[in-house]
Amino acid sequence: MKHTKPKMLIFSHICSPQYVTGAEKLLLFMVRELLPFFACTLVVPCEGVIAVNARKLGIPVIVQDIPLVVPLYLALPHMHDEISEKQQGPSWSELFMLLSREQPSCMLVNTCVHPLPAIAGRALGIPVVWSVMEALRDTPYQASAASVFEQYADYVVGISEATLAPLRTPGMIPKTLLIPPSWDQNELQPEHWLQHRANRRRQLGILDHERLVGYISSSIFEAKGLEHFMQMAVGLAHLHPKARFLIVGNPVDETYFERCLDIARQAGLLERFRWLRFEEQVATVYPAMDLLVVPSLTAEGFGMTALEGMAFGKATVVYGSGGLAEIGRATGNEGCVVPTGDIVGLTARVSSLLGDEAALQAVGIRNLRQAQAAFGIAVYRDRLRKFAETLKSQGHRRAKVFKGSGPAIYLLDRGVLRPFRTMEALTGVGYRPEDISVVPDAFLAAWPVGEPIGTAGPEPRPARRRRSRLRRGSKRRRGLRRGGTGKRRRTGAGRGRASVGRKKRRRKAA
């Protein structure tokens, strides 16, 4: 008997057309490693690099734009209002139709800005795995933001303790799981590192005896700390004449980028800097470096750039922002973790390594070994396998009772919507009011409507015709009843009331 793998829909929040961001890279890596357990389909908002790479792996791709909710990640007071607003647009109904058409066994939603797929999946009873790659911003509304994850995610997979910390509420602790990123060492082509080093340094004009200090960020903006790198580099330049500096990344804020370059221009040192806008084949860039600096000013969800530097056997100095500090502790590299924003400390640590060639090489070798032990592919696959088995064992719990904007409540029974005649009919077949999922009207309109469920109520009595005033005047009903002979006669009570009336009239006449 042929066994098919359960189907998983994976929702990427972005699909960059020119380059792959860190979040996209980590997502595609996870999807590839999930293929032995699930039949994966990737959903992207537009065509781009990650879609092309997924198809190369044989992963089906669906292009469907789904609005993001950035205020959720920023933990802003209007985040719930924005979620509600996005649910009023046509993309909300289209999302339900996608899930109904694809019928996944489970779904994975990527990043904190992508709540709509999780909410829709939960409404349809599809198990939701929410992958968080960034830490919710620390604001007075952080707990309210965390409640969205608690309400709509069956599992939350974090890439670091920094990403999971805001979500570890009492109700969420059993649902959270730490699976740090990894890499496949064979794909880094270590047998070609020496050749890549020679080729890149020749292209960049870096001599063998010079030491190249690198900075890498797929998108360069203020939070990534390029300004701190430039100030550090200028401070090092006079102490270490053999030092050269490489910037790799795409500036998304040109004004900020030029301000950073001005630091070197004003010091008359710009000729000691090199810049590559972006390099997808990162395996050819890291070998050219002698030391990597990651001066991120924001709480990094993980810090994959730092781990990549270590995986290439490079000494790596970082600010202790979020997950970067965790990498330092896990690899025994605490001495290369500098307090965030401490430019003096950053300069001093890099300077000490540049001034001691033996220490520089020893730290690089140790980083390669420790990175493999703490975050290597064998460790990653073991963690992911255990989680995949847990997820597959949960079974499916499809939602079957739905309600749109109107009062009607329906049971989805073998592709047909059957309305409940009464709430008693709903509870009579084993459902509760809390089992009702509110869905867009367009979703309900896509299904045929079948026979109602429940006993029809009694036929309403026809309205009693009122007797005409003339008839009421001639045949007064008060005090009358029909006797056995068909004639009306007064009841005893009626006779009594009539006698009292006659006595009053007689006294009045007297």
Rosetta blueprint (number, residue, H / E / L):
1 M L
2 K L
3 H L
4 T L
5 K L
6 P L
7 K E
8 M E
9 L E
10 I E
11 F E
12 S L
13 H L
14 I L
15 C L
16 S L
17 P L
18 Q L
19 Y L
20 V L
21 T L
22 G H
23 A H
24 E H
25 K H
26 L H
27 L H
28 L H
29 F H
30 M H
31 V H
32 R H
33 E H
34 L H
35 L L
36 P L
37 F L
38 F L
39 A E
40 C E
41 T E
42 L E
43 V E
44 V E
45 P L
46 C L
47 E L
48 G L
49 V H
50 I H
51 A H
52 V H
53 N H
54 A H
55 R H
56 K H
57 L L
58 G L
59 I L
60 P L
61 V E
62 I E
63 V E
64 Q L
65 D L
66 I L
67 P L
68 L L
69 V L
70 V H
71 P H
72 L H
73 Y H
74 L H
75 A L
76 L L
77 P L
78 H L
79 M H
80 H H
81 D H
82 E H
83 I H
84 S H
85 E H
86 K H
87 Q L
88 Q L
89 G L
90 P H
91 S H
92 W H
93 S H
94 E H
95 L H
96 F H
97 M H
98 L H
99 L H
100 S H
101 R H
102 E H
103 Q L
104 P L
105 S L
106 C E
107 M E
108 L E
109 V E
110 N E
111 T L
112 C L
113 V L
114 H L
115 P H
116 L H
117 P H
118 A H
119 I H
120 A H
121 G H
122 R H
123 A H
124 L L
125 G L
126 I L
127 P L
128 V E
129 V E
130 W E
131 S E
132 V E
133 M L
134 E L
135 A L
136 L L
137 R L
138 D L
139 T L
140 P L
141 Y L
142 Q H
143 A H
144 S H
145 A H
146 A H
147 S H
148 V H
149 F H
150 E H
151 Q H
152 Y H
153 A L
154 D L
155 Y E
156 V E
157 V E
158 G E
159 I L
160 S L
161 E H
162 A H
163 T H
164 L H
165 A H
166 P H
167 L H
168 R L
169 T L
170 P L
171 G L
172 M L
173 I H
174 P H
175 K H
176 T E
177 L E
178 L E
179 I L
180 P L
181 P L
182 S L
183 W L
184 D L
185 Q H
186 N H
187 E H
188 L H
189 Q L
190 P H
191 E H
192 H H
193 W H
194 L H
195 Q H
196 H H
197 R H
198 A H
199 N H
200 R H
201 R H
202 R H
203 Q H
204 L H
205 G L
206 I L
207 L L
208 D L
209 H L
210 E L
211 R E
212 L E
213 V E
214 G E
215 Y E
216 I E
217 S E
218 S E
219 S E
220 I E
221 F L
222 E H
223 A H
224 K H
225 G L
226 L H
227 E H
228 H H
229 F H
230 M H
231 Q H
232 M H
233 A H
234 V H
235 G H
236 L H
237 A H
238 H L
239 L L
240 H L
241 P L
242 K L
243 A E
244 R E
245 F E
246 L E
247 I E
248 V E
249 G E
250 N E
251 P E
252 V L
253 D L
254 E H
255 T H
256 Y H
257 F H
258 E H
259 R H
260 C H
261 L H
262 D H
263 I H
264 A H
265 R H
266 Q H
267 A L
268 G L
269 L L
270 L H
271 E H
272 R H
273 F E
274 R E
275 W E
276 L E
277 R L
278 F L
279 E L
280 E L
281 Q L
282 V H
283 A H
284 T H
285 V L
286 Y H
287 P H
288 A H
289 M L
290 D L
291 L E
292 L E
293 V E
294 V E
295 P L
296 S L
297 L L
298 T L
299 A L
300 E E
301 G L
302 F L
303 G L
304 M H
305 T H
306 A H
307 L H
308 E H
309 G H
310 M H
311 A H
312 F L
313 G L
314 K L
315 A E
316 T E
317 V E
318 V E
319 Y E
320 G L
321 S L
322 G E
323 G H
324 L H
325 A H
326 E H
327 I H
328 G H
329 R H
330 A H
331 T L
332 G L
333 N L
334 E H
335 G H
336 C H
337 V E
338 V E
339 P L
340 T L
341 G L
342 D L
343 I H
344 V H
345 G H
346 L H
347 T H
348 A H
349 R H
350 V H
351 S H
352 S H
353 L H
354 L H
355 G L
356 D L
357 E H
358 A H
359 A H
360 L H
361 Q H
362 A H
363 V H
364 G H
365 I H
366 R H
367 N H
368 L H
369 R H
370 Q H
371 A H
372 Q H
373 A H
374 A H
375 F H
376 G L
377 I H
378 A H
379 V H
380 Y H
381 R H
382 D H
383 R H
384 L H
385 R H
386 K H
387 F H
388 A H
389 E H
390 T H
391 L H
392 K H
393 S H
394 Q L
395 G L
396 H L
397 R L
398 R L
399 A L
400 K L
401 V E
402 F E
403 K E
404 G L
405 S L
406 G L
407 P L
408 A L
409 I E
410 Y E
411 L E
412 L E
413 D E
414 R L
415 G L
416 V E
417 L E
418 R E
419 P E
420 F E
421 R L
422 T L
423 M H
424 E H
425 A H
426 L H
427 T H
428 G H
429 V L
430 G L
431 Y L
432 R L
433 P H
434 E H
435 D H
436 I L
437 S E
438 V E
439 V L
440 P L
441 D H
442 A H
443 F H
444 L H
445 A H
446 A L
447 W L
448 P L
449 V E
450 G L
451 E L
452 P L
453 I E
454 G L
455 T L
456 A L
457 G L
458 P L
459 E L
460 P L
461 R L
462 P L
463 A L
464 R L
465 R L
466 R L
467 R L
468 S L
469 R H
470 L H
471 R H
472 R H
473 G H
474 S H
475 K L
476 R L
477 R L
478 R L
479 G L
480 L E
481 R E
482 R E
483 G L
484 G L
485 T L
486 G L
487 K L
488 R E
489 R E
490 R E
491 T L
492 G H
493 A H
494 G H
495 R H
496 G H
497 R H
498 A H
499 S H
500 V H
501 G H
502 R H
503 K H
504 K H
505 R H
506 R H
507 R H
508 K H
509 A H
510 A L
